[in-house]
Amino acid sequence: MLRTLSIRDFVIVDHIELEFSAGFSVLTGETGAGKSILIDALSLTLGGRGDASMVREGAVKADICAEFSATPACNIWMTAHDLDTEDGMILLRRVIDNAGRSKAYINGVSATAAQLRELSTLLVDIHGQHAHQSLLQNDTQRQLLDNHARLADQVQTVGVLYKNWYTLQKQRSQFEANAKQVLLERERLEWQFNELDKLRIFPGEWQEITSEHSRLAHAASLIEGAQYALNIISESEDPILSQLAGANQKLAKLTEFDESLQTVLDMLEPARIHLQEATSFLNDYLSRVELDPERLRAVEERVETLYSSARKFHIKPEQLPDLVKNLSAELIQLGEATDLASLSALEEAAFTTYLEAAGKLSKERFAAAKKLSVAVTSAMQELSMAGGCFAVALNPAEPSAHGVEQCEFMVAGHAGVMPRPLAKVASGGELARLALAISVITSASTATPTLIFDEVDSGIGGGVAEVVGRLLKRLGQDYQVLCVTHLPQVASQADQHFQVSKSSQGDSTISHIASLDHKARVEEIARMLGGLEITATTRKHARELLAS
């Protein structure tokens, strides 16, 4: 649950430190005092969008920190992201400077706003003051039902299966529509592949054949050069090897008179060895190299064939093996994509799998819809809609990523009337009451430990407001509930009461917040009952509300 909230230089807040407890807490104050600003600040630490306008005028940056008790689900998330919980606590921090730059931190470690949003789903569930307007949309109604029944995993599975089936359906349709073009493309690829396949080109052949061609084309020069080198080294009348041997013998005798000549002998010996090895190599080379006009002609023909083929396909000769490989792969892929029977079979199998998953989801939805209908109908009796009823209709629809039915909330405001779509029959006050009832009931099934209601009780008054207060207090027995409210009947039910006010300091307006004791709560609830002028009567009424 939310433990503390620290706000510095945010909109009209200079510095506020708040401590929250379990149960039901309310925030009250005059219009414009900054009640919803506190929720906005908390939303920022939960990954909400921020900009420079949120920084208090004259300040360098806005800095908001929120500390939560970690739940088991939070610990799993933190471990998965290589983050540690500090003494079972999670500290979220958001900083926005006056240039609009934003930084986010989780337990002191730099994080992204997306990570804050992901983690926030395990910490807080915020019901905004305009939630009842979005309740008129079918998508919102379906999401409420699915969240209430905890069907997120099943919905995600159905969405994946739908995408798979839709992709195959689209691929098959495209093939049928473009069959002629596809077949022409296949014929073109087959012609290219067959042209090259007849050549039996192997990887590295161009390098090998051009090397051999160069050797055969210059065979006479190679033989002449090798023979010349062999002659002067070992086979002429006065070869280098003989001269070197004579020099070695003469210097060996002279070392008897001057030992320093041994150094020269040591240098000449490796040269003699290398020359002998060169002689052996040249003899072997000359035994292998020969003039072969027939082989030269064959190699020249192969070089010309490969060069002509490469020019035809506008590539280099050494790229021909890769082209053959790519054409083969494209033909296989095109063959798979143009096999209408196979495509149709795959599409049918994918659709069958999707329908099975969608059917299971529908079964879960119908069970959840029945329970939600009963619960909201029961709540309507308490909210001055006696005799009215609520029903969740699941109407057959075209297959989609969300399943095979459309969700629609139906309501009858009083007895004897058939339920009709919520968007067509609910008045503003009825819609507000229904939205609040649905929010409270669906929240009761959430795993999120902290629930925040931001003026969701607008449009409600009188005895209904007292019922709303009791509903929220009852919810506070199992969850931490924070509510921004303008209704004294709701505020009087709270376990913890914060008052938000504002004052002028020079040219600036500053928002303040205080935790109220019993005496201060009497004054605040009296203000909410009677306006700015508090009388003994309003104080008495305030004490009666608190006592009840």
C-alpha positions in Angstrom: 0.0 0.0 0.0 1.0 3.7 -0.3 3.0 4.7 2.7 4.3 8.2 2.0 4.1 10.8 -0.7 6.6 13.7 -0.9 5.9 16.5 -3.3 8.2 19.5 -4.0 7.6 22.4 -6.4 4.7 20.8 -8.3 2.1 23.2 -9.9 1.1 25.2 -6.8 2.6 22.9 -4.2 6.0 24.0 -2.7 6.7 21.2 -0.3 4.3 18.6 1.2 5.1 15.4 3.1 2.2 13.0 3.6 1.9 9.7 5.5 -0.9 7.3 4.7 -2.4 4.5 6.7 -4.5 1.5 5.8 -8.3 1.7 5.5 -10.4 4.5 4.0 -8.9 8.0 3.6 -10.4 11.1 2.1 -9.0 14.4 0.8 -11.3 17.4 0.9 -11.0 21.1 0.4 -12.4 24.0 -1.5 -12.6 23.9 -5.3 -9.2 24.8 -6.7 -7.3 24.1 -3.5 -5.3 21.4 -5.2 -7.1 18.1 -4.2 -6.7 16.6 -7.6 -3.2 18.0 -7.9 -2.1 15.5 -5.3 -3.5 12.7 -7.5 -1.8 14.1 -10.5 1.5 14.2 -8.6 1.1 10.6 -7.6 0.1 9.7 -11.2 3.4 11.2 -12.3 5.4 8.8 -10.1 3.3 6.0 -11.6 4.6 6.8 -15.1 2.1 9.5 -16.2 3.0 12.0 -18.8 4.8 15.1 -17.5 5.9 18.5 -19.0 7.4 21.8 -17.9 4.0 23.3 -17.0 4.0 21.0 -13.9 7.0 22.7 -12.4 6.0 25.4 -9.9 6.6 28.9 -11.3 10.0 30.1 -10.3 11.3 26.6 -9.4 14.0 24.7 -11.2 12.4 21.3 -11.0 9.5 19.3 -9.6 10.4 16.3 -7.5 7.8 13.7 -6.4 8.5 10.5 -4.4 6.0 7.8 -3.4 6.9 5.0 -1.1 4.9 1.7 -1.2 4.9 -1.6 0.7 6.0 -4.3 -1.7 3.6 -7.1 -2.4 4.7 -10.6 -3.6 3.8 -9.7 -7.1 5.9 -6.6 -6.9 8.9 -8.6 -5.6 8.6 -10.9 -8.6 8.6 -7.9 -10.9 11.5 -6.3 -9.2 13.6 -9.5 -9.3 12.8 -9.9 -13.0 14.2 -6.4 -13.7 17.3 -6.9 -11.5 16.0 -4.4 -8.8 16.1 -5.0 -5.1 13.4 -4.1 -2.6 14.7 -2.1 0.4 13.2 -3.6 3.6 10.1 -4.6 1.8 9.6 -1.1 0.4 9.4 0.3 -3.1 10.4 4.0 -3.7 9.2 5.6 -6.9 10.6 9.0 -7.9 10.0 11.3 -10.8 11.8 14.5 -11.5 10.8 17.1 -14.2 12.9 20.2 -14.8 11.6 23.5 -16.1 12.8 22.6 -19.6 10.4 19.6 -19.6 13.1 16.9 -19.2 12.0 14.0 -17.1 13.9 11.4 -15.0 12.5 8.4 -13.2 13.9 6.1 -10.5 12.9 2.9 -8.8 14.6 2.4 -5.4 17.2 4.9 -6.5 18.0 3.1 -9.8 17.3 5.0 -13.0 14.2 3.7 -14.8 11.9 4.5 -17.7 8.4 5.9 -17.5 7.2 2.7 -19.2 8.7 0.7 -16.3 6.9 2.9 -13.8 3.6 2.3 -15.6 4.2 -1.4 -15.7 5.0 -1.6 -12.0 2.2 0.8 -11.1 -0.4 -1.8 -12.2 0.7 -3.9 -9.3 0.5 -1.0 -6.8 -2.4 1.4 -7.5 -5.7 1.5 -9.4 -6.9 5.0 -10.0 -10.6 5.7 -10.9 -10.8 9.2 -12.4 -13.6 11.7 -12.1 -14.6 11.2 -15.7 -14.7 7.4 -15.6 -18.5 7.4 -15.9 -18.2 9.0 -19.4 -15.9 6.3 -20.7 -18.3 3.8 -19.3 -20.6 4.5 -22.2 -18.1 2.9 -24.6 -18.4 -0.8 -25.4 -14.6 -1.3 -25.3 -14.5 0.1 -21.8 -17.3 -2.1 -20.7 -15.6 -5.2 -22.1 -12.3 -4.3 -20.4 -14.1 -3.8 -17.1 -15.7 -7.2 -17.3 -12.5 -8.9 -18.3 -10.5 -7.2 -15.6 -13.2 -8.0 -13.0 -13.1 -11.7 -14.1 -9.3 -11.6 -14.3 -9.3 -12.8 -17.9 -6.3 -10.8 -19.1 -4.3 -13.9 -20.0 -7.1 -15.6 -21.9 -7.8 -12.4 -23.8 -4.1 -12.1 -24.7 -4.1 -15.7 -26.0 -7.2 -15.1 -28.1 -5.6 -12.0 -29.5 -2.4 -13.9 -30.6 -4.5 -16.7 -32.2 -6.7 -14.2 -34.0 -3.6 -12.4 -35.4 -2.2 -15.7 -36.6 -5.5 -16.7 -38.3 -6.0 -13.2 -39.8 -2.4 -13.2 -41.3 -3.0 -16.6 -43.0 -6.4 -15.4 -44.2 -4.9 -12.3 -45.7 -2.1 -14.3 -47.3 -4.5 -16.7 -48.9 -6.7 -13.8 -50.1 -3.7 -12.0 -51.6 -2.7 -15.2 -53.4 -6.1 -15.7 -54.9 -6.2 -12.0 -56.0 -2.7 -12.0 -57.4 -2.4 -15.6 -58.6 -1.4 -14.6 -62.2 1.4 -12.3 -61.0 2.6 -14.8 -58.5 2.8 -17.6 -61.1 4.7 -15.2 -63.5 7.2 -14.4 -60.8 7.7 -18.1 -60.1 8.3 -18.8 -63.8 10.9 -16.1 -63.9 12.7 -17.4 -60.9 12.6 -21.0 -62.2 14.1 -19.9 -65.5 16.9 -18.0 -63.8 17.6 -20.9 -61.5 17.6 -23.5 -64.3 19.9 -21.3 -66.4 22.5 -21.2 -63.6 21.9 -24.7 -62.3 23.0 -26.2 -65.7 26.4 -24.5 -65.2 27.0 -26.6 -62.0 28.8 -23.7 -60.3 30.5 -24.4 -57.0 31.6 -21.9 -54.3 35.0 -20.5 -55.0 35.1 -21.8 -58.6 35.7 -18.3 -60.1 38.8 -17.8 -58.0 40.2 -21.3 -58.8 39.5 -21.1 -62.6 40.9 -17.6 -63.0 44.1 -18.7 -61.1 44.4 -21.8 -63.3 43.8 -19.8 -66.5 46.6 -17.3 -65.5 49.0 -20.2 -64.9 48.2 -22.0 -68.2 48.2 -18.8 -70.3 51.8 -18.0 -69.0 53.1 -21.6 -68.9 56.0 -20.9 -71.3 57.1 -17.8 -69.4 56.9 -19.8 -66.1 58.9 -22.7 -67.4 61.6 -20.4 -68.9 61.9 -18.3 -65.7 62.0 -21.4 -63.4 64.7 -23.0 -65.6 66.8 -19.9 -65.7 66.7 -19.6 -61.9 67.6 -23.3 -61.6 70.5 -22.9 -64.0 72.2 -20.0 -62.2 71.7 -21.7 -58.8 72.9 -25.2 -59.5 73.2 -26.3 -63.2 75.4 -23.7 -65.0 79.2 -24.0 -65.5 79.8 -21.9 -62.5 76.6 -22.1 -60.4 75.9 -20.0 -57.3 75.9 -23.1 -55.1 79.4 -24.1 -56.3 80.7 -20.6 -55.8 79.2 -20.5 -52.3 80.8 -23.8 -51.4 84.2 -22.6 -52.6 83.9 -19.4 -50.6 82.9 -21.4 -47.5 86.0 -23.7 -47.8 88.4 -20.7 -48.3 87.0 -18.8 -45.3 87.0 -21.9 -43.1 90.8 -22.2 -43.6 91.3 -18.5 -42.9 89.5 -18.7 -39.6 92.6 -20.4 -38.3 94.3 -17.0 -38.6 91.2 -14.8 -37.7 88.3 -16.2 -35.7 86.1 -13.3 -36.5 85.5 -14.7 -40.0 83.4 -17.4 -38.4 80.6 -14.9 -38.2 80.6 -14.7 -42.0 80.6 -18.5 -42.2 77.6 -18.6 -39.9 75.7 -16.2 -42.1 76.5 -18.1 -45.4 75.4 -21.5 -44.1 71.6 -20.6 -44.0 71.9 -19.1 -47.5 73.4 -22.4 -48.8 70.6 -24.4 -47.2 67.9 -22.1 -48.6 69.5 -22.3 -52.1 69.4 -26.1 -51.9 65.7 -26.1 -50.9 65.0 -23.6 -53.8 66.7 -26.1 -56.2 64.5 -28.9 -55.0 61.4 -26.8 -55.3 62.3 -25.6 -58.8 63.0 -29.2 -60.0 59.6 -30.3 -58.7 57.9 -27.3 -60.2 59.3 -27.9 -63.6 58.2 -31.5 -63.5 54.6 -30.4 -63.0 54.3 -27.3 -65.2 53.8 -28.1 -68.8 52.3 -26.5 -71.9 48.7 -27.8 -72.3 46.9 -26.0 -75.1 43.8 -28.2 -74.8 43.4 -27.5 -71.1 44.0 -23.8 -71.7 41.2 -23.7 -74.3 38.8 -25.5 -71.9 39.6 -23.1 -69.1 39.2 -20.1 -71.3 35.7 -21.4 -72.4 34.7 -21.9 -68.7 35.9 -18.4 -67.8 33.9 -16.9 -70.7 30.8 -18.9 -69.8 30.9 -17.7 -66.1 31.7 -14.1 -67.1 28.8 -14.1 -69.6 26.3 -15.5 -67.1 27.4 -13.0 -64.5 26.9 -10.1 -67.0 23.5 -11.4 -67.9 22.4 -11.2 -64.3 24.2 -7.9 -63.6 26.5 -9.3 -60.9 30.2 -10.2 -60.5 31.3 -13.7 -61.5 32.3 -14.6 -58.0 28.7 -13.8 -56.8 27.1 -16.5 -59.0 27.1 -19.3 -56.3 25.2 -17.0 -53.9 22.7 -16.1 -56.6 21.9 -19.8 -57.2 21.5 -20.3 -53.5 19.2 -17.3 -53.1 17.1 -18.3 -56.1 16.6 -21.8 -54.7 15.5 -20.3 -51.3 13.0 -17.9 -53.0 11.5 -20.7 -55.1 11.0 -22.8 -51.9 9.4 -19.8 -50.1 7.2 -18.9 -53.1 6.2 -22.5 -53.5 5.0 -22.6 -49.9 3.3 -19.3 -50.3 1.5 -20.3 -53.5 0.3 -23.6 -52.4 -3.4 -22.7 -52.1 -4.4 -26.0 -50.7 -1.8 -25.8 -48.0 -2.6 -22.2 -47.2 -6.3 -23.0 -46.9 -5.6 -25.9 -44.6 -3.3 -23.8 -42.4 -6.0 -21.0 -42.3 -8.7 -23.5 -41.4 -6.6 -25.0 -38.6 -5.7 -21.6 -37.2 -9.3 -20.5 -37.2 -10.4 -23.7 -35.4 -7.7 -23.1 -32.8 -8.9 -19.5 -32.4 -12.5 -20.5 -32.0 -11.7 -23.1 -29.3 -9.8 -20.4 -27.3 -12.5 -17.8 -28.0 -15.2 -20.3 -26.9 -13.4 -20.9 -23.5 -13.1 -17.1 -23.1 -16.9 -16.7 -23.9 -17.8 -19.3 -21.3 -15.7 -17.4 -18.6 -17.2 -14.1 -19.7 -20.8 -15.3 -19.5 -20.2 -16.6 -15.9 -18.6 -13.3 -14.9 -21.3 -11.3 -16.6 -24.0 -13.0 -14.6 -22.2 -12.4 -11.3 -21.4 -8.7 -12.1 -25.1 -8.2 -13.1 -26.3 -9.5 -9.8 -23.8 -7.5 -7.8 -24.5 -4.2 -9.6 -28.2 -4.7 -9.4 -27.9 -5.2 -5.7 -25.9 -2.0 -5.3 -28.5 -0.1 -7.3 -31.1 -0.8 -4.6 -28.9 1.0 -2.1 -28.2 3.9 -4.5 -31.8 5.2 -4.7 -32.5 3.1 -7.8 -34.9 0.7 -6.1 -36.5 -1.8 -8.5 -33.9 -1.1 -11.2 -31.7 -3.8 -12.6 -28.4 -4.1 -14.4 -27.3 -6.7 -16.9 -24.2 -7.4 -18.9 -25.3 -8.5 -22.4 -22.8 -10.5 -24.5 -24.0 -10.3 -28.1 -22.6 -12.4 -30.9 -20.1 -10.5 -33.1 -17.7 -11.0 -35.9 -14.4 -12.7 -34.7 -11.9 -10.2 -33.4 -8.8 -10.0 -31.3 -11.1 -9.7 -28.3 -13.3 -12.8 -29.0 -16.6 -13.5 -30.7 -18.9 -11.4 -28.7 -19.6 -7.7 -28.0 -20.1 -6.6 -24.4 -22.8 -4.1 -23.7 -24.0 -2.8 -20.3 -27.8 -2.8 -20.0 -29.8 -0.9 -17.3 -33.4 -0.4 -16.2 -33.7 2.5 -13.9 -36.9 1.2 -12.1 -39.2 -1.8 -12.0 -41.3 -2.8 -15.0 -38.9 -1.5 -17.6 -36.9 -3.6 -19.9 -33.1 -3.0 -19.6 -31.8 -0.9 -22.5 -28.2 0.0 -23.4 -26.6 2.2 -20.8 -25.6 4.9 -23.3 -29.3 5.5 -24.3 -31.2 5.5 -21.0 -29.0 6.5 -18.1 -29.3 10.2 -16.9 -26.3 12.0 -15.6 -27.0 11.2 -12.0 -27.9 7.6 -12.7 -24.7 7.2 -14.8 -22.6 8.6 -12.0 -24.1 6.2 -9.4 -23.8 3.2 -11.7 -20.2 4.1 -12.5 -19.4 4.3 -8.8 -21.1 1.0 -8.0 -19.3 -0.7 -10.9 -16.0 0.8 -9.8 -16.4 -0.3 -6.2 -17.6 -3.8 -7.2 -14.9 -4.4 -9.8 -12.2 -3.0 -7.5 -13.2 -5.6 -4.9 -11.8 -8.3 -7.2 -8.5 -6.6 -7.9 -5.1 -7.7 -6.6 -4.0 -4.1 -6.4 -3.6 -3.1 -2.8 -4.3 0.7 -3.2 -7.5 2.1 -4.8 -7.9 5.8 -5.5 -11.2 7.4 -6.4 -10.8 11.0 -7.8 -14.2 12.7 -7.4 -16.1 9.7 -8.8 -19.0 10.7 -6.5 -19.8 13.8 -8.5 -23.4 14.1 -9.4 -24.4 12.3 -6.2 -25.9 13.8 -3.0 -28.3 13.3 -0.1 -28.9 9.8 1.3 -27.1 8.2 -1.7 -23.9 10.0 -0.7 -24.1 8.3 2.7 -24.5 4.9 1.0 -21.5 5.7 -1.2 -19.5 6.5 1.9 -20.4 3.2 3.5 -19.5 1.3 0.3 -16.0 2.9 0.2 -15.5 2.3 3.9 -16.5 -1.3 3.5 -14.0 -1.5 0.6 -11.4 0.0 2.9 -11.6 -3.1 5.2 -9.8 -5.1 2.5 -7.9 -2.4 0.6 -6.2 0.9 1.1 -8.8 3.4 -0.3 -8.1 7.1 -1.0 -10.9 9.3 -2.2 -11.0 12.9 -3.3 -14.5 14.0 -2.5 -16.7 17.1 -2.0 -19.4 15.2 -0.1 -19.5 15.5 3.7 -21.5 12.2 3.9 -18.5 10.4 2.2 -15.8 12.3 4.2 -17.4 11.5 7.5 -17.0 7.8 6.9 -13.2 8.0 6.5 -10.6 6.5 8.9 -8.1 9.2 7.9 -9.0 12.8 6.7 -6.7 15.2 4.9 -7.7 18.8 4.2 -6.3 20.6 1.2 -6.2 24.4 1.2 -4.3 27.2 -0.5 -2.9 30.6 0.4 -1.2 33.5 -1.2 2.4 34.3 -0.6 3.3 37.5 -2.5 2.4 36.9 -6.1 2.3 33.1 -5.7 -0.5 30.8 -4.7 0.6 27.8 -2.5 -1.3 24.7 -1.7 -1.2 23.1 1.7 -2.4 19.9 3.2 -3.0 18.8 6.8 -4.1 15.6 8.5 -7.1 16.4 10.6 -7.9 15.3 14.2 -11.5 14.9 15.4 -12.0 18.6 16.2 -10.6 19.8 12.9 -12.7 17.2 11.1 -15.9 18.7 12.6 -14.9 22.1 11.3 -14.1 20.8 7.8 -17.3 18.7 7.5 -19.3 21.7 8.8 -17.7 23.8 6.0 -18.6 21.1 3.4 -22.2 21.2 4.8 -22.7 24.9 5.1 -20.1 26.7 2.9 -17.7 29.3 4.1 -19.9 30.5 7.0 -19.9 27.8 9.7 -22.7 27.9 12.2 -23.5 26.0 15.4 -26.1 24.1 13.4 -23.6 22.9 10.8 -21.1 21.9 13.5 -23.9 19.9 15.2 -24.8 18.2 11.9 -21.1 17.5 11.3 -20.7 15.9 14.7 -23.8 13.8 14.0 -22.3 12.6 10.7 -19.0 11.6 12.3 -20.8 9.9 15.2 -22.9 7.8 12.8 
